[in-house]
Amino acid sequence: MASTEPLLPADVHIGRVVLQVADLERSLAFYRDVIGFDLQTTSDHDNARAAILGVRGRPEHLLELREKTGVRPVPRRGLLGLYHVAVLLPGRADLGRFIVHAANTGARFAAADHLFSEALYLTDPDGLQVEVYCDRPKSAWQYRNGELVGDTLPLDFSPLVSAAEGTSCDGLPPGTTIGHVHFYVGDLTAARTFYVDGLGFAPTITSFPGALFVSAGGYHHHVGLNTWASGAPIATDGDARLVEWELVVDDRATLDAVVERLRSAGIVVADDAGAVTAHDPWRIAVRVTTDERSARSGDARC
């Protein structure tokens, strides 16, 4: 089944991302003190401790950490599954403040200018990667032959830090969301069947070596897919890993259309308390939901 027209409405977005970690307190120290998430609640999930995080003063659930003692850290080469989860800040001044904060905490990070966005990359205590980024204005995005142009260039820190006007951040600012998720997969053709033909995303970048980027509503990407860890094993329940990620749609009709496309592509879909769950060929689980507890917060600007 080939998809040439947009199948998902523009207002879909990434909801909660669930990670399995070895030590909840250790991971909380990273995601709260380094990344800046606010701890919203703790609970037990399947007799294991869990924590839900978001932005201070906002009800949205952005990240859930589930503890499973003894899971293996991600090897340096990576596992098929999560490449990184990406935290989207409202603007460049916010990223500048985060750079100052990360430097003050002594956190190690990499950085890149992707032309459509500017990003920092950090690694959590289990080896799971986190991107913290801001978008450039859409009017500044570049296109070639109808395709969005992206790159991985050195990041110029100076204008970002200058935009922060000497201030650091005190937690993630209002308007922060999970902007995208990015996965290591084994084959881009099979990935396209699931994410484009099934879920309904539209390709935005297909010419970047070993990668495919897809989105709804003309965003640069809600999901990144790459084969850069091809040959690595699939992440299992014995590894630190992504448990699932949420795709939030606005109504039941959109949800039903996703289910129909997935099943037409031969993908098993399970009903899950008013939502549905499906797995890609590398056992990456997506929960498609209309649950507004996962909805993105207001359009805050810096």
C-alpha positions as CSV (number, residue, x, y, z in Angstrom):
1,M,0.0,0.0,0.0
2,A,1.6,3.3,-1.1
3,S,0.9,6.6,0.5
4,T,1.2,9.8,-1.5
5,E,-1.2,12.1,0.3
6,P,-1.1,13.3,4.0
7,L,-3.0,10.7,6.0
8,L,-2.6,12.2,9.5
9,P,-4.1,15.6,10.4
10,A,-1.6,18.4,11.2
11,D,-2.4,18.6,14.9
12,V,-1.2,15.1,15.9
13,H,1.7,15.1,18.3
14,I,4.0,12.9,20.4
15,G,2.6,12.2,23.9
16,R,4.2,10.4,26.7
17,V,7.4,8.4,26.2
18,V,8.0,5.5,28.5
19,L,11.6,4.3,29.3
20,Q,12.8,1.3,31.3
21,V,15.7,2.1,33.6
22,A,17.8,0.2,36.1
23,D,17.7,2.6,39.0
24,L,14.8,5.0,39.4
25,E,16.5,7.4,41.8
26,R,19.6,7.6,39.6
27,S,17.5,8.3,36.5
28,L,15.4,10.9,38.3
29,A,18.5,12.7,39.3
30,F,19.4,13.0,35.6
31,Y,16.0,13.8,34.1
32,R,15.1,16.2,36.9
33,D,18.4,17.9,37.7
34,V,20.1,17.9,34.3
35,I,17.3,17.9,31.8
36,G,14.9,19.9,33.9
37,F,11.8,17.7,34.1
38,D,9.4,18.2,37.0
39,L,8.4,15.1,39.0
40,Q,4.6,14.9,38.9
41,T,3.9,11.6,40.6
42,T,5.4,8.2,41.5
43,S,3.6,4.9,41.4
44,D,3.9,1.1,41.1
45,H,3.6,-0.4,37.6
46,D,3.5,-4.2,37.5
47,N,5.0,-4.3,41.0
48,A,7.9,-2.0,39.9
49,R,8.4,1.6,40.8
50,A,7.6,4.2,38.2
51,A,7.8,8.0,38.0
52,I,5.9,10.4,35.7
53,L,7.5,13.7,34.7
54,G,6.4,16.8,32.9
55,V,6.8,20.6,33.1
56,R,6.3,22.4,36.4
57,G,2.8,23.8,36.6
58,R,1.5,21.9,33.6
59,P,-0.7,18.7,33.7
60,E,0.7,17.0,30.6
61,H,2.6,13.7,31.1
62,L,5.7,13.8,28.9
63,L,8.0,11.1,30.3
64,E,7.5,8.0,32.4
65,L,10.4,6.1,33.9
66,R,9.8,2.5,34.9
67,E,12.4,0.8,37.1
68,K,13.5,-2.8,36.4
69,T,16.5,-3.6,38.6
70,G,19.4,-5.3,36.7
71,V,18.6,-4.3,33.2
72,R,21.6,-3.9,31.0
73,P,22.9,-0.5,29.9
74,V,22.7,0.4,26.2
75,P,26.0,-0.6,24.6
76,R,28.0,2.1,22.9
77,R,27.0,0.9,19.4
78,G,23.3,1.0,20.3
79,L,20.4,-1.5,20.1
80,L,17.6,-1.6,17.6
81,G,15.0,0.5,19.3
82,L,15.4,3.9,20.7
83,Y,18.1,6.2,19.2
84,H,16.9,9.2,21.2
85,V,13.9,11.0,22.6
86,A,13.8,14.7,21.8
87,V,12.7,17.4,24.1
88,L,11.5,20.5,22.2
89,L,12.0,23.9,23.9
90,P,9.9,26.9,22.8
91,G,12.7,29.0,21.5
92,R,16.4,29.8,21.1
93,A,16.7,31.7,24.3
94,D,15.5,28.6,26.1
95,L,18.1,26.5,24.4
96,G,20.7,29.1,25.3
97,R,19.7,28.9,29.0
98,F,19.8,25.1,28.8
99,I,23.3,25.3,27.4
100,V,24.4,27.4,30.4
101,H,22.6,25.1,32.8
102,A,24.2,22.0,31.3
103,A,27.6,23.5,31.4
104,N,27.1,24.5,35.1
105,T,26.1,21.0,36.0
106,G,29.2,19.6,34.4
107,A,27.0,17.5,32.0
108,R,28.7,16.1,28.9
109,F,26.9,16.7,25.7
110,A,27.3,16.8,21.9
111,A,25.7,19.4,19.7
112,A,24.6,19.9,16.1
113,D,23.0,22.4,13.8
114,H,20.5,20.6,11.6
115,L,19.5,23.7,9.6
116,F,15.8,23.4,10.6
117,S,16.8,23.0,14.3
118,E,19.6,23.4,16.8
119,A,20.3,20.6,19.3
120,L,22.2,19.3,22.2
121,Y,22.6,15.5,22.8
122,L,23.0,14.0,26.3
123,T,23.2,10.4,27.5
124,D,21.3,9.2,30.6
125,P,22.8,6.9,33.2
126,D,21.6,3.8,31.3
127,G,23.0,4.9,28.0
128,L,19.7,6.1,26.6
129,Q,20.1,9.3,24.5
130,V,18.2,12.5,25.0
131,E,18.1,15.4,22.5
132,V,17.2,18.9,23.8
133,Y,16.5,21.2,20.9
134,C,14.7,24.2,19.5
135,D,13.3,24.8,16.0
136,R,14.3,27.5,13.6
137,P,11.4,29.5,12.2
138,K,9.7,27.5,9.5
139,S,10.2,30.4,7.1
140,A,14.0,29.6,7.4
141,W,13.7,25.9,6.5
142,Q,15.4,25.0,3.2
143,Y,13.9,22.7,0.5
144,R,15.5,21.1,-2.5
145,N,13.4,19.3,-5.2
146,G,10.4,19.4,-2.8
147,E,12.3,17.8,0.0
148,L,13.3,19.4,3.3
149,V,17.1,19.9,3.6
150,G,18.8,18.8,6.8
151,D,22.4,18.4,7.8
152,T,24.6,17.8,10.8
153,L,26.9,20.8,11.2
154,P,28.8,22.2,14.2
155,L,26.6,24.3,16.5
156,D,27.4,27.9,17.0
157,F,26.9,28.3,20.8
158,S,27.5,32.1,20.9
159,P,24.2,33.4,19.6
160,L,22.3,30.9,21.6
161,V,24.0,31.9,24.9
162,S,23.7,35.6,24.0
163,A,20.0,35.1,23.5
164,A,19.8,33.7,27.1
165,E,21.1,37.1,28.3
166,G,23.3,35.6,31.0
167,T,20.5,33.5,32.6
168,S,20.4,29.8,33.3
169,C,17.2,27.7,33.4
170,D,15.3,26.5,36.4
171,G,13.5,23.5,35.0
172,L,12.0,23.1,31.6
173,P,10.0,26.2,30.5
174,P,6.2,26.2,29.8
175,G,5.6,25.2,26.2
176,T,8.2,22.3,26.3
177,T,7.0,19.1,24.6
178,I,8.4,15.9,23.3
179,G,9.1,17.1,19.8
180,H,10.0,13.8,18.2
181,V,11.3,10.3,18.7
182,H,14.1,8.7,16.7
183,F,14.7,5.0,16.3
184,Y,17.4,2.6,15.2
185,V,15.7,0.1,12.8
186,G,16.9,-2.7,10.6
187,D,15.4,-1.8,7.3
188,L,14.0,1.4,5.9
189,T,11.6,-0.2,3.5
190,A,9.9,-2.1,6.3
191,A,10.0,1.0,8.5
192,R,8.2,2.9,5.8
193,T,5.5,0.3,5.6
194,F,4.8,0.7,9.3
195,Y,5.3,4.5,9.9
196,V,4.1,5.8,6.5
197,D,1.6,3.3,5.1
198,G,0.4,2.2,8.5
199,L,0.5,5.1,11.0
200,G,0.1,7.6,8.2
201,F,3.1,9.9,8.5
202,A,4.4,11.6,5.4
203,P,8.1,11.4,4.4
204,T,10.0,14.7,4.7
205,I,13.6,13.7,4.2
206,T,14.5,10.6,2.3
207,S,18.0,11.4,0.9
208,F,19.9,11.6,4.2
209,P,22.2,8.5,4.1
210,G,20.7,5.5,5.9
211,A,17.8,7.5,7.3
212,L,14.1,8.4,6.8
213,F,12.3,11.2,8.5
214,V,8.5,11.4,8.6
215,S,6.0,13.8,10.0
216,A,2.4,15.2,10.0
217,G,1.4,18.7,9.1
218,G,4.7,19.6,7.4
219,Y,6.8,19.4,10.6
220,H,10.5,18.5,9.9
221,H,10.0,15.1,11.7
222,H,7.9,13.5,14.4
223,V,9.7,10.3,13.9
224,G,13.3,9.7,12.7
225,L,14.3,6.2,11.5
226,N,17.9,5.1,10.7
227,T,19.9,2.0,10.0
228,W,23.1,3.2,11.6
229,A,23.1,0.4,14.1
230,S,22.1,-2.3,11.5
231,G,23.2,-5.7,12.7
232,A,22.8,-4.8,16.4
233,P,20.3,-6.9,18.4
234,I,16.8,-5.7,19.2
235,A,16.4,-4.2,22.7
236,T,14.7,-6.7,25.0
237,D,13.1,-6.6,28.4
238,G,16.5,-7.2,29.9
239,D,17.8,-4.0,28.5
240,A,17.4,-0.3,29.3
241,R,15.0,0.6,26.5
242,L,12.0,2.4,25.2
243,V,8.9,0.6,26.5
244,E,6.4,2.6,24.3
245,W,5.7,6.0,22.9
246,E,2.4,7.7,22.4
247,L,0.9,9.2,19.2
248,V,-1.9,11.5,20.2
249,V,-4.7,12.2,17.7
250,D,-7.6,14.5,18.2
251,D,-10.6,12.2,17.7
252,R,-11.9,8.7,17.5
253,A,-12.3,8.9,13.7
254,T,-8.6,9.6,13.2
255,L,-7.8,6.7,15.6
256,D,-10.0,4.3,13.7
257,A,-8.4,5.3,10.4
258,V,-5.0,4.6,11.8
259,V,-6.2,1.1,12.9
260,E,-7.6,0.4,9.5
261,R,-4.4,1.4,7.8
262,L,-2.2,-0.7,10.1
263,R,-4.4,-3.8,9.7
264,S,-4.4,-3.3,5.9
265,A,-0.6,-3.3,6.1
266,G,-0.7,-6.7,7.9
267,I,0.1,-5.2,11.3
268,V,-1.4,-6.6,14.5
269,V,-3.3,-4.0,16.5
270,A,-4.4,-4.5,20.1
271,D,-7.1,-2.5,21.8
272,D,-5.9,-0.9,25.0
273,A,-8.5,0.9,27.2
274,G,-9.8,3.3,24.5
275,A,-6.4,3.5,22.7
276,V,-4.6,1.0,20.5
277,T,-1.1,-0.4,20.5
278,A,1.0,-1.8,17.7
279,H,4.6,-2.9,17.3
280,D,6.9,-2.2,14.4
281,P,9.2,-5.0,13.1
282,W,11.8,-4.2,15.8
283,R,9.3,-4.4,18.7
284,I,9.0,-0.7,19.1
285,A,5.6,-0.1,20.6
286,V,3.4,2.9,19.7
287,R,0.2,3.6,21.7
288,V,-2.2,5.7,19.6
289,T,-4.6,7.6,21.8
290,T,-6.9,10.5,22.1
291,D,-6.1,10.9,25.8
292,E,-5.8,14.6,26.4
293,R,-3.6,14.0,29.5
294,S,-0.9,13.6,27.0
295,A,-1.8,16.7,25.0
296,R,0.7,19.3,24.2
297,S,0.7,22.5,26.3
298,G,0.0,26.0,25.1
299,D,2.0,27.9,22.5
300,A,4.4,29.6,24.9
301,R,7.2,31.7,23.4
302,C,10.4,33.0,24.9
